[in-house]
Amino acid sequence: MGKTAFTKSRDSLRTRRHFRVRKKVNGTSERPRLVIYRSLKHIYAQLVDDVSQRTLMTVTDAGLEGKKTEKSAGVGKRIAEKAKEAGVTKVVFDRGGYKYHGRVKAVADGAREGGLEF
């Protein structure tokens, strides 16, 4: 049997979870939202000010060596360094509809090691 009208893709289910999280999580200029996006090969982190609808900074795993989880921890440390340079110390963590596990947790731990509070 083929796909029915009721089957949903993994990405559409993640998007719905993300919207559910976004109802509660909001970023401001003093405390921006740390958003995670995870593709099969790479991971991206952004700081977003939802009040003024601006992306403050973006960090990717480009140029980092090691396994994907190690790269993710490096992304967390990089975003923490850039945030501290911009004067941001506190953020709100947005896991992007992903489980808080593996690479997503590694980004969070790396950001905490780098000095961000959330």
C-alpha positions in Angstrom: 0.0 0.0 0.0 1.1 3.5 -0.7 1.1 6.6 1.5 -2.3 7.7 2.6 -3.5 11.3 3.1 -2.9 11.0 6.8 0.8 10.1 6.9 3.0 13.0 7.9 6.6 13.5 7.1 9.2 13.6 9.8 10.0 17.2 9.0 6.3 18.3 9.1 6.0 16.7 12.6 9.1 18.5 13.8 7.7 21.8 12.5 4.5 21.2 14.4 6.6 20.5 17.6 8.6 23.6 16.9 5.5 25.8 16.7 4.3 24.3 20.0 7.6 25.2 21.7 7.5 28.7 20.1 4.2 29.5 21.7 6.0 29.6 25.0 9.6 30.6 24.1 10.2 34.2 23.0 13.4 36.1 22.6 14.1 39.8 23.4 17.1 42.0 22.8 18.3 41.5 26.4 17.6 37.8 26.3 17.5 36.5 22.7 16.4 33.0 21.6 19.1 30.5 20.8 17.6 28.5 17.9 19.1 25.2 16.7 18.7 23.7 13.2 20.0 20.3 12.6 20.5 18.8 9.1 21.8 15.3 8.4 25.4 16.6 8.0 25.5 20.0 9.7 24.2 22.0 12.6 23.4 25.7 12.8 22.8 28.0 15.8 21.2 31.5 15.7 20.5 34.2 18.2 17.1 35.8 17.4 15.4 38.9 18.8 11.7 38.1 18.3 10.5 41.6 19.4 12.3 43.4 16.6 12.2 40.3 14.3 16.0 40.2 13.7 18.6 37.5 13.6 21.5 38.8 15.7 24.1 36.2 14.8 24.5 32.8 13.1 27.1 30.1 13.7 27.7 26.9 11.7 30.0 23.9 12.0 32.0 24.9 9.0 35.8 24.5 9.7 35.3 22.4 12.8 36.9 18.9 12.9 35.7 15.7 14.6 32.5 13.8 14.9 29.1 15.5 14.5 28.6 15.7 18.3 32.0 17.2 18.8 31.3 19.8 16.1 28.0 20.6 17.8 29.8 21.4 21.1 32.1 23.6 19.1 29.2 25.5 17.6 27.8 26.1 21.1 31.2 27.5 22.2 31.4 29.7 19.1 28.0 31.2 19.6 28.7 31.9 23.2 31.9 33.7 22.3 30.2 35.8 19.7 27.3 36.6 22.1 29.7 37.7 24.8 31.4 40.0 22.4 28.0 41.5 21.5 27.2 41.9 25.2 24.7 39.0 25.5 25.0 36.7 28.5 21.5 35.3 29.0 19.5 33.4 26.3 16.4 31.4 25.9 17.0 27.9 24.5 14.9 26.8 21.5 15.6 23.2 20.6 13.7 23.6 17.3 11.4 20.7 17.8 14.2 18.2 18.1 14.7 16.0 21.2 17.1 17.5 23.8 19.6 14.7 23.1 22.8 14.1 21.2 23.8 17.0 19.0 21.2 19.4 20.3 22.3 18.8 23.9 26.0 19.1 22.8 25.2 22.7 21.5 23.5 23.6 24.7 26.4 22.2 26.8 29.0 24.0 24.6 27.1 27.3 25.0 27.0 26.9 28.8 30.7 26.1 28.8 31.3 29.3 26.8 29.5 31.3 29.4 25.9 31.7 28.3 23.1 31.3 30.9 19.8 29.7 30.1 
